[in-house]
């Protein structure tokens, strides 16, 4: 049986995520009613549901409120994304998960990517910025490495793997590459695994990989796992211990 302390650690790393494309206020409120009684790192929802989330009485006071911008297609101009960030902050978001313009990266337009990252870092100000590199769309290890290096250089707080909206989400191979770059950085940088993390065993494997490569104990200051159904499984397992 999985160690209780490890499960409790995992619960605190979760960004409990709700990013349904056909969401309505009614279905979102119904989902809130089903959220397990955990103390996660954050709740991550679409911008239009931030106000409802803020008013949710069961929300753990310690948990941050996250939202997504330039999501999922990564096709918006930097000034529009900066406007999305400002609006999200006004609506109560304390963490921003922004998709990197990875198609520009694939075209070798590193200057455009750097400029974009600079602009969104300024727009976020002191808010936590997680940049999604969409690792499943990056063809080579070198591209994943370059994306991670640019995100770190651009001042992001976390490098995040995936939107969960393309065929390939987080893989152990991509996580290993990202974490190796993070471990070599000259400042603390977090890692967020997302997109297809559906089992406790998979999540714990990622936690172990993080700790092995970085040499740090996984806390939500340095590691997150974006998950939806996984949160229920973690809560059930904690109760069974």
NORHUZI-V959532 format. One record per helix or strand of 2 or more residues. SS is the DSSP state (H for helix, E for strand). FROM is the first residue (numbers start at 1). LEN is the number of residues. If there is no record, write none. Layout:
[[SS	FROM	LEN] [SS	FROM	LEN]]
This chain:
[[H	4	10] [E	14	5] [H	25	10] [E	42	4] [H	47	9] [E	64	6] [H	78	13] [E	95	5] [H	102	5] [H	110	15] [E	128	5] [H	135	3] [H	141	13] [E	158	3] [H	172	12] [E	190	4] [H	200	15] [E	223	5] [H	229	12]]
